[in-house]
Amino acid sequence: MEGLAEIINEVTGVPVEEVRMGADFLTDLDIDSLSMVEVAVAAEEQFGLSIPDESLMGLRTVRDAVDFIVKKRSQSVS
């Protein structure tokens, strides 16, 4: 969560403390689709995973993104 909050802050300028698990990217954090792609690219680099476009479209909340990252990282370990 912390790493993702920092990425969101760097890409969009949204303060880290506003990035909460239940926050909706569009309505709560005002992150549009272009910024979301930038967040995804930075997350791919930081966490060493791939976020396909179809998966990115399904990530509506910070919790969705964190759950996706955790799932992908656990799959790469096993």
Order of alpha helices (4+ residues) and beta strands (2+ residues): alpha-alpha-alpha-alpha
